[in-house]
Amino acid sequence: SHLRTSSNRPTQNLQGLLSGTSELANLLIRLLFVCFIVMSHSASSMASSKLARGVLHQTCANVRRFYSSRPASTTARQGLRATPTAIGVCRVTDRHNSNSDRSCPKASFRSSFLPPASLCLHTYSTKNSRTAGAAMAAAVVASTAVADGQSSTNPLLADTQFPLFDKVAADDVVPGMKQLLAELETDFAKLEKSVKPTWEGLVEPLERLTDRLQCSWGTVSHLKSVKDTEALRSAYEEIQPLVVDLSLKLGQSRPLYEAFLALKAKKGSSMTEAQLRVVDAAIKEAELNGVGLEGEAKEKFNEIEQELSKLSTKFSNNLLDSTKAFTHMITDPKHVEGLPASARGLLAQQAKARGHEAATAEEGPWCVTLDMPAYLPVMQHATYRPLREKVYYAFISRASSGETDNTPIIQRILTLRKQRAELLGYPNHAEVSLATKMATLPEANELLEDLRKASYDAAAADLAQVKKFAAQQGVEGELRHWDMGFWSERLKESLFELKEEDTRPYFALPAVMDGLYSLATRLFGVTITRVDGMAPVWDGSVMFFQVSSAAGEPLAYFYLDPYSRPAEKRGGAWMDEVKGRSKLFAMDGQAVRLPVAHMVCNQSPPIGDQPSLMTFREVETLFHEFGHALQHMLTTQEEGMCSGIRGVEWDAVELPSQFMENWCYHKPTLMGMAKHFENGETMPDELYNKLVQARTFRAGSNMLRQLHFSKLDLDLHSRFDPSGTKSIYDLERDLAATTTVMPPLPEDRFLCGFGHIFAGGYSAGYYSYKWAEVLSADAFSAFEDAGLDDEAKVQSIGRKFRDTVLAMGGGKPPAQVFQEFRGRAPSTEPLLRHSGLAVTAAASKL
């Protein structure tokens, strides 16, 4: 009973524990002895109370460790791989521009998988124990620790249900990872010698081997993204080459590659569709990892892989450091005129964090930074034009000079990617990237060009409209880049009588979460419950949730890290998998291991006594990331290598995320969560109608901007010659002639912050956002066709979406999955219709 109260979760099933050996019996006897000692001690002492909890948790922890250390056939083991050929982190992120609050890098599917899991154990010091009873109890704990040898275990290597995020320190990384890598090298050598071309003799042992690495290295990678420190960064960079080295050995293993070929030839006809997809993906990825290279070519390939890994990390570090380096302290109230009260409060809070304890929203001082919750309000609302200009130039020049200059890094990355492609027999990196995607390079370019034609004139009209409006307000001369956000916002306010500050009070994070989770119940028949305390977290603001079936059966778990922390956390929003659904790692009495995810955002934090009051854009972002998480958590695939987002072609993985964004404009959904944080009143119909009307405001400009990023990415990786006379900025300026209506400034160094393609997995893949947006818009149109007001039909189609798009994972080609849901091939018409654009390509199909 005490354990249930203090840990906030049920104790382990003792019937399962009692089937253990004498070691377990010894541990249980110690537990009973400890209980006797504690109960005989004076309960009035605070030290005794803490000691009791510590003793009980420590001893029960030892029992749990015993249980989790049992053979893999009867005990949960964490982690899986989408492919068995590379090691890394699978991360799906938000779209829109790489400089926006919804953009983050992510690794490719070849480098997938994430952290394992561990139990939330609370231990307390016994150094203040003063009584004989306390000393005896402490002695029992000490003897237990010595007996099982677990108290000194590196938390990074703990085999537990959820990662020990609160225990892992930078000092644990190097010794823990070196120990693990040495063990895995031995296991890998044994597998190569004993491998058999069967599922049990090849795929399963490979999963078990790679799982251990993903559990630990995934935890390190995640902490580096959300709790970055110099010590952690240093440890990460020391271990990264060793991880890449093992990844290359796995990916280039001839015995494993030949075993996969033999397995396909021998058992291909008897394997399930999902198993065959796993085998085919493993063969393709081995080939893309250089398994066919020999001698100098292989050596060169491996050198390139190591250098690219380091350059990617350096690019990300430079971007984070340069973003953090800019601060602008304001003391003159005139310079913050026009800023909403929420923005002034945030800037004052940032000033407090930098030593200005007396800072207030009304009197200042105010500290402007380049993280999105601070940057965007300045660009949209600050009437003081010199402030907008200063902040704009700082933003577009991030990581483009001095020690954090990413220009030479980009040049080197492009050079190495081209060399690697040529070693593999491909003409360029784009062809390598698209070898594992739905689209071919011509198909991707064709879609982008169709959408460009449909949006260019609309974007030009948007620009003319803003210029005309600004002139009517007395602005003389040409509008500059730092004026566009400001005057666009004023135009929107004029056209729709809609101000962002009017909607914020209705989007408090707790209410938005309730609305989002209620939608999941309506559409997909699941319930979501907050279970803080069930798993360790990396920051006090992180929340933990359980996803359950309609019958109350647990299906999955996820973390939510919602707030911006610019001093230690990467910008943007993303979803990572912690572990995936798999029958291979099922615990006793269960059919599968349950999936775990984490969702990370960078929205406005609470200010003072107020909850986090979200912009509508931040609401859309939360829905977007939850869509990714749903595909990971509601999968029904039991083969771990293709469950959830694993094995899904990259240009289809954004379908669920962008699909979920549509529900932000669905009136019953929005009104169900839009409650005023002070009085609970629902958002007025008039305000809702304005939001809907403003949905297509500047739709042409927004689409063209995304197309510019997508085409720039493909051109850099297919047409650009790194050894030629043109620079990367020359190529961007040439492209801008057809993909922008207001060309970038000469000083613009957007590419130096384009983390998607230089520090993540979107290289020659950024087009995926638009490719998948066609799919997502068409998927939502199924609900529109049936009638969004018909609740029975909405629920029926929602279950169908769950049973196809969300359930099938990578076990079936995404084109077939879409066909099963929609009953036909996808069309661009719904996307153009939702965007309010001329339907010049309405009849085109992907």
N, C-alpha and C positions, 0 to 999 in steps of 0.2 A: 504494500500500500504506500509506504514511504517512497519507494523508488518510482512508483507510478506518478506520484505528486511532483516530485522534484525534477524528474526528467521529462515530464509532460508526454510520456508515451508508455504504452503497455510494456511490461517486461517480456522477455523471450518465453517462448513456449517450453515449459519445463519438461513436458513429456518427451520432446525431441532431445532435450539435454540429458535426460536420465538414461538414454540408451547408450551413453558414452562408456569410456573405459574407467579404470580405477583412478586415473589422473583427474577425471571430472568429478568422481566421487570425493576425492581429496579436496577439491576446490569447494564443493558444496558443504562438506563438513566444516571447512574453514569459514564459510559464509555463516553457518549456524553459530559457530563459536564467536565470531565477531558480533553477531546480533546479541548474544548473551552478554558479552563484555560491555557493549554500548548500553544495553538496557540496565545493567547493574550500576552504571556510572550516573552521577548526578545530571539529570536532564535540564537543570536550571542554568548550566554554564553555556555561554555562547560558543566558546571554544569546543565544548563537547558536542554541541549541535552540528557545528561544521565538521568536526571529526567524524561524527556518525555518518553524515552524508558522504564524506570522502571515503571512509572505510567501505561502506556498502557499495558505492559506485566502483571503487577499485576492484573489489573482490568479484562483483558481478561482471565487470569488464573482463576480468581474467576468464570467467566462465564463457563469456561471449567470444573471446579470442580463441578459446579452446574449440568452441563450436565452429568458428569461421576457419580454423586451420585444418579441419577435416578434409579428406580427399575431395578433389574437384567434382567427382561424380555425385557427391552428396551434399556439397556446399556451394553457396554462391561464389562465383569469381567474377570480377568486374571487367567490363569493357569488351569491345569487339572492333573489327575493322571493316570499313567499306570495301577496301581491297587489301590484300596481304602484302603489298609491295612497297609501301612507304609509311613513314611515321609522321604524325603531326596532329593538328587540331582541326576538326571539322566545324566550320563556323559559317552560318548563314546570316547575312546582314541586310541592312536597309538600303533602299535605293535612293534615288535623287542624287543631287550632285555630291561629288566627293568632298565638297566643302560645307555640306549642310549638316544639320543635326541628326540626319538619318543615314549617315554614311559611315561605313567601317570596313576595313579590310577583312578578309577571311581566307582561310586556306582552301585549296582545291580538294576535290573528293579523293584524289590520290593520297593526300595527306589528311587522313581523317582521324577520328576518334579522340575521345577526351577522357577526363578523369574517372576514377572509380568511385568508391564510396566508403563512408565510415560512420560509426555511431557517435552520437554526441555524448561524450563522457565528461562529467564534471568532477574534477579532483581538487582537493583542498589540502593545504599545507598542515602538517602536524607539529610544526616547530614550536607552537605555543602551548602544547599539551603539558599540563602540570601535574596530573594525577597518575597514580599507579595504573588505574584502569585505562587511561588514555595511552600511557606508555605501552601497556600490554597490547592494546589494539593496534598501535603504530607498529609494534614488533610483528604482529600477525600480517599486516599489510606488507612490511618489508620482506618477511619470509616468503610471502606469496610472490612478490615481485622477483625475488631471487630464484624461486623455484621454477617459475614459468619463463623467465628471461625476457619478458615482454615490456617491462616498464621503461627500458632504455631503447626500445625499438624506434627507429626513425619514423616520424609521423607520415612522411612522404611515402613510405613503403607499407603502411598499415593496410591490411586486407580487411576492410570494413565496409559497411553498407553505403555510407556517404563519405566523400573526401573530408579529411581533417583540415578544412580550410582555416580554422582558427588556431591550429597548432603548428602548421608548417611555417618555418622561418627560413630566411635566406641562407642561414648557416646549415640547414638540412639538405639543401639542394645538391651541392657537389658531392659530399660523402654518400648520400643516399642514392643518387643517380649512378655514381661510379660503381657502387656495389651491385645495383640492379643490372647495369649494362654488362658487367662481368658475368653475372649469372645467366643472362640472356644469350650472350655469346656462346656459352657452353651448351645451353639448350638448343640453340640454332644448329650448332655443329652436329649434335646428336640427331636432330630431325633430318638434316641433309643425308646422313648415313642410313637412316632407317625408314625414310619416306616411302610410302606405298601409294599407288594411284587409285586410292579409294577416298570416299568422303571422310571416313574415320581415320584413315592413315595419313591424310594430307590437310584437308581443310580444318578439321577440328583441332589438331595439335598446333597448327599455325595460328588459329584464333587464340588459343590459350597462351601461346608465346607472346604474341603482339599485345594481348590484353594487358599484361603486367606493365609493359612500357607505357601504354596509353593511360593507364590509371595514374601513374606517377608523373609522367611528363605533361599530361594534360592539366594536372593540377598546377604545375609550375607555370605553364603557359597562360592559364587563366589568371593566376595571381599577378603575373606580370602585366596583364591588361587592366586589372582593376585596383591593384595595390602596389604600383610600381615604386621601387626604391633603387638607389644606386647599388646597394648590396645585392638585391635580387637580380638586377640587370646584369651585374658582373658575373654572378653565379650562372645565370641563364646562358650568357655568351660563352662561358667556359665549357658548359656541357653540350651546347647545341651541335658543335662539330662531331661529337661522339655519337649523338643521336642520329645525325644525318648519315654517318658512316655505317651504323647498323641498318638504317633504312635502305641504303644502297646495297648492302649485302643481301638483304631479304629480296629486294626488287630484282637483283641480277643473279639470283641463285639458279643455275642451270638445273640442278636436281629437282627443285620445286617447279620450275617452268615445265620441264619435261614430264613431270608427274601430272601437272594440270592438263597438258596436251593428251597424255595417255588416258586420264580420267574422262575427258570429253569423248575421245574416240571409243573407249571401252564401255562407258556407262551413259553416254549422252542421251540415248533414247529412253533410258529408265529413270533419269533424274527428273525432278519437278522443274517447272519453268523457272522458279526462283533459284534453284540450285544451278541450273544451266546458265542463268544470268550471272551468278557469282563466278562460275568457272570462266565464262567468256570475258568478264571484266578483269579477272586475274591475269589471263593470258595477254589481253591488250595492254594492261598496265605494266606488265613485265617487259613487254616489247618497248613501251614508251620510257621505261626506266633503264633501257640499254642492255637488256639481257643478251641481245645478239652481238654485242660489241666485244672485241678482243684486243689485247695488246695495247698499243699506244692510244687507239680510239677510246677504249674503255677507261684508260687512265685519264685521258683528257675529259671525258664525260664526267667522271667522278670529281675531278678538280672543279669543273664548272658548277656542279651541284653544290659543292661545299661553299664556293664563293657566292653563288646566288643566295644561299641560305643566310650567309653573313650580311650580304648587301640588303636583303629584305629587312632584316632586323635593324640594321643601321638606318635605313630609310624611315622606318617607324619611329625609332628613337629620336632622330633628328626632327621629325614632324612634331612629336610630343614636346620635345625640349623647346623648340622655337615657338610653339603655341604658348607654353607656360611662361616663356621669357618676356612676353609683352604684357605690361600693365600700364595703365594710364590713370593717374590719380587726379580727380577733379575736385576743386574746392569752390569754384564759381557756380552758383546756382543757375546762372543763365545758360551754362553749357549743358545742363541736363533738362532744359525746358522741352516739353513735349513728351518726355518719357513717361510711360504709365507708372502709377504708384508701385505696382509690383516690380517693375524693372528698377526703379530707384531703390526699393527695398533690397533687392538682390545685390545691386552695386554697393550699397552701404554695408551689407553683410560681408561682401568680399573685402571691403576696406577694413572692417573689424578684424577679419582673419589675417590681415597684414599689419596689425598693430594699432589701428585707429579705433580704440575701444569705444570712443564716444560717438562714432559715426551713426547717423540716423538717416532714414529715407528723406526726411524733410530738410535737414540742415547739412547733410554730408559729413565728411567727404565721401565721394563715390569712386569706386575702382572699376574701370572697364578692362575686361580681358577678352581673349579671342575664343573662349568656349561659347557654344551656341546660345545658351540662355542669356548671356550678356551681350554677345555680338549682334544678334538679330534685332533686339529692341532698339539698339542704337541706330542701326541702318534704316529701320522702318519708322522710327518715331522722333529721333532727336532733331529739333529744329535748328540747332547750331551746326551749320554746314561744315565748318572746319573740323569739327569733331568727327563727323561722318567720313570726311576725306581722310583724316589721319588713320582712323580705324580700318577703313577700306584698304588703304595702301598696305597697312600692316598685315592684313589678312591675305591679300593676294600675293604677298612676297614671303610668306612663311617658308622656312627651310630652303631659302634660295641664296644665302650669302654666308660668308664666314665659315666657322667650324661645322655648322649644321646645313651647309649647302647640299641639296640633293641632286643638283644638276649633273655632276660627274657620276653619281651613283646611278641615275637613270640611264645615262649613256652607256655605262658599263653593263647594266642589267640587259639592255636591249641587245648589246653586242653578244653577250654570253647566251642569251636565249636564241639568237639566230644561229650561233655556232652549234648549240646543242641540237637544234632542229636539223641542221645539215648532217650532223653525225648520225642522226636517226633516219636520214634519207628523206626528210621533208624540206620543201623550199623555204619555209619560214615558220615562226613560232605559232602564228595563227592557225596553220593547218594542224600542228600538233595539238593545240588546245581544243580545236573543234573535232578532233578524232574521237572524242568520248562524249560529244554533245548531240542533241537532236539535229541541229542545223548544220549544213555545210557552209563554207565561207561564202559562196555565191548566194545561198538562200538568206543568210544573215544580212548581207549587204543589200539584197533586194528588198527585204522587209524594211530596213532602215530608210532606204530611198523612197519607198512607197509612203511611209509615215512622214518623211521630210517634205515631200510634195504636198501632203495633206495639211501640214502645219505651218509651212513657211509664210504664206500670205497672211494667215491669221496672226502670226507673230509680228509681222511687219505692221499690221493694223493695230495690234496692241501697243506697239511703240509710238505710233502716230497719235493714238488716243491719249497716252500719258503725256506726250509733249504738248498737245493741244490743251489738255486740262491744266498743266502747270503754267502755260502762258496765260490762260484765263485767270489764274490766281496771282498774276503779276510777275512771274518769273521771266527775267530777261536773259537772252543768250541761250546757248545749247545746254541741255541737260547732260551731266556727266554721269559716270558709272555709279558714283556714290549718291546720286540723286534718285536713281531709278526705284530703289526699294522704298524710299520715303514718299515719292509722289505716286507710286503705284498704290501704296497703302491709303493715301489721301483720296485717290480716285475711287478705290473700293468703298471707302467710307461714304463718299458722295453718292455713288451709284446705288448702294444697297443699305445705306444708313447702318452700317455694321462696323463696330470696333471690336478688336480682339479683346480689349479689356472688359467689354460688356459680357463676353461669354466665359471668361476665366472663372468667375465665382461659381459657375454651374458645373465646372469640371474639376472638382476636387478628386485627387487620386483614389481615395477609398470608394467614392461613389462610382467612378469610372470602372474600377475593378469589379465592383458588384454587377454593373451593367454588362461588362464583357463576359463575366462568368455565367450570368443568367442567359446570355445569348448562346453560349456553348451548351447549356442545358437544353434549351429549346431546339437547337439545330442538331446536336449530336448525342443527346441523351446522357450526358455526363454531369457530375456535380464536382465542384472545386471547393476545397476547404483549406483554410489557412491553418498550418500546423507548426508554427514557430516553435523552436526548441527540439524538434525531431531530428534536425541535422545541423551540424556546425556551419557557421557562415563566416564570410571574410570581412564583413562590416556590419555595424549595428543597425544600419538601415535596410539590410537585406531581409526579404521575407521568404518563407518556404510554404509550399502548397502541395496538397494531395489531390489527384484526379481520380474519381471513383465512377464506377458504372451505376446505372439506375438502381441496381440491387445493392449498392454500397460496397462492392468489391473494389479494392485499390487497383488502379490501372497504371498510374505513373505518378511522378513527382517533379516539381520544378521550383527553382529559385527565381526571385525577381529582385534585381538591383536597379532601382528606378532613377536615382538622382545623380546629377553632375557632381564630380569631385575633381576639378581640373588639376589639382596638385599631384594626383596619383593615378588617375583613371583616364584611359584613352577616350577620345571623343566618339560620338556616333551611337548607334544602337545595333545590337546583334543578338543572335540566339546561338548558343553552343549546346552540343550534347555532352552530357556527363557520362552516361552509359546508355546502351541501347537494349531494346527488347531482344531476347534470345532464349531459345530452349536449351542451348548448350550450358548456360550458367544458371539454370533454374535451381532454386533452393528446395530443400526437402519438402515434399507435399505440394509443390507448385509446378505448373506446366512450363512457365517461362520466367526469366528474370524481367522485372519491370523497368521501363525506361525512365531516365532522369534527364532533365534539361536545365539550363539557366538562360534567362532573358535579361539582357543588360541594356538600359537606356541611359540617357543623359539629360533628363528633363529638369525643369525648375524645382529646386528643393523647397521644403517648407521654410517659410520666413516668419520668425517670431512664433506666435501661437497659432498661426494659420497652417492648415495642411498644404500640401503641394497643390497649387492651383494651376491647372494645365492649359496650355494653348490648345486650340483644336488640332493643330499640327501634331502636337505631342500625343493627343488622343489617338490620332491615326497611326502614329508610330507604335504605340503600345498594341493596338489591334494587329498591326503588321507583324511584329515579332511574335505575338501569340499565335498567329497563323502558322509560322514556322514551327513553333513548339508543338502545335496540335498534330502536325504531320509526323513529328518525331514520337509523340506520346500515344497517339491513337492508332498506330500501325497494328495490324494483326499478323504481319509476317513473323515467323518464328525462326527463320534463318537469320542469324544476327548480322551477317555481312550485307544483307539487303533489306533490313527493317528500317522503318522510319525514313529519314532523309538519306540514308546510306544507299549508294548505288543509283540514286535518281539522277538522270542527266541534268547537268548544271543549268541548262536553259529552261528547265521545267520546275526547278526547285522553288522559284518565287511564286508559283501559282497560288498555293494556299495563303501566303502572306498578303499578297495583293488582293486576293479574293476577300479576305476579312476586312480590308479597308472600306469596301463598299457599304458595309453595315453601319458605318459611322453616319451615313446619310439616311438610313432607314428610320422613319419617324418613331415607331414603337421602341426600337432599340435605343435611339438617342434620347428620347424623352424618358425612358426608363432609368437612365443614369444621370441625366442633366438635372441635378438637384442643387439648389443654392446651398453653399456650405454653411451659411449662418442660420437660415430658417427652414431649409428643406423644401422650399417651393420649387416646383418643376419649371423648367425654362418656358417662357411664353411662346405660344405658337408663332407670333410675329418674328421673334428672334430665330426660331428654328427655320422658318421660311427664308429668312435672309441668308442663313448659312447654306441652304440648298441652292439658292439663286447664285451665290458667290462661288459655287463649286467649279464652274467652268471659266471663272475670271482669269484671263491671261493663259488660257489652256494652250493656245498655240505657242506662246513663249516658253511655257513649262515643258511641253513636249519637245520643242526644238532644242532646248538646252540639253535634255537627256540624249537626244540623238547626236548632238555635237560630241558629247563624252563617249558615246558608243562608237561612232565612226572614227574618232580620234584614236581610241584604243585599237580598233581593228587595223587602221592605217599604220600606226606605229609598229605593229607586229606583223604586217604583211607587205607594206609598200616602202617603209622607211629603211634607208641604208645607213646604219650607224657609222660606217667608214666613209660616207660621202661628204660633200661640202655643205649640205643643208643641215641646220640644227633641228632639234626637236621643236623648238619654238617657231622656226620657219614653217615646218609642216603644220603646226597648229594654226598659224596665221593664214596659210593657204586654204586650209579646210574651213576656217571661219567665214570665208567669203560666201559659202553656200549654206552654212549651218548656224549662222548668227545674223541678227539684224542690227546689232550694235557690237562691232568687233572689239575684242579684248584690248586693253591698254598695252603699250610696248613693255611696261614694267610687270605685266601680269605673269606670274609664275605658277599658275594653277597646277601644272604637272608636278611641281615639287611637293604638292600636297595630295596627289591622286593615289592615296593609299590602297584603294581597291585593286589597282593593277600592278603596283610596284611593291606592296607589302602584304598582299593578300592573294586570293585565288581567282580574281576576276580578269587576269591578263588575257586579252583576246576573248573575253567573255562578258564584258560589261553590257553588250547588246542583250544579254539574257534577261535583263529587267524588262525590256520592251517585248521580247519574244514571249516571256511568261505573262506579261500584262495583257497580251492578246488572249491568252488562254484564260486568265482570271476574269477578265471582263465578260468573255463568252460564258464562262461557268456561272457567273452571277446572273447573266441574262436568262438562265434556266429558271431562276426564281421569279424574275420579272415576267417571263412568259406564262408561268403558272398563276401569277397573281400574288404580290407581296402581302396583300390583305387577307389572303386565305391561309389561316394558320395551319390547318391540317395539311395542305399541300406544301407549305413552307417546311414543316417538320418532315414530311415524307421525302422531299428532295434533299433536305439536310442530312437525313440518314443515308441517302444514296451517295451524297458527296463524301460522307464519313466512310462508307463501305468501299469506295473506289479510290478517290484522290488521297484521302488521309490514311486509308488502311493498307493499300497495296505496296507502298514503299517502292524500293528498287527492284522488286520481284517481278515486275512486268514493265515493258516499255511504256513511257509516259504517253505516247500517242495512242496506244491501245487503252490505257487507263482513261484518258479523256474521252475516247470514243465510247467506252462503256458507260461513262457518266452522262455525256451529252447526246449520245446516239448519232453523232456525225463528227466530221472533221471541224476544227476551229475556224472562225471567221474574224476578220479585223473589224467588221461592222459595229459590234457592240462597243469596242474600245473607242472608235471615232465618235460614236453616238454619245457615249458617256462624257467624252471630252468636249462635245459641242462643236466639233470640227466638220468641215465639208467632207462628205463621204466620197472621196475620189478613188478609194481602193476598197469600197464596201464589199465587192464580190470576191476579193482575193482571199485565198486560203493559204494557211501555212503548209 
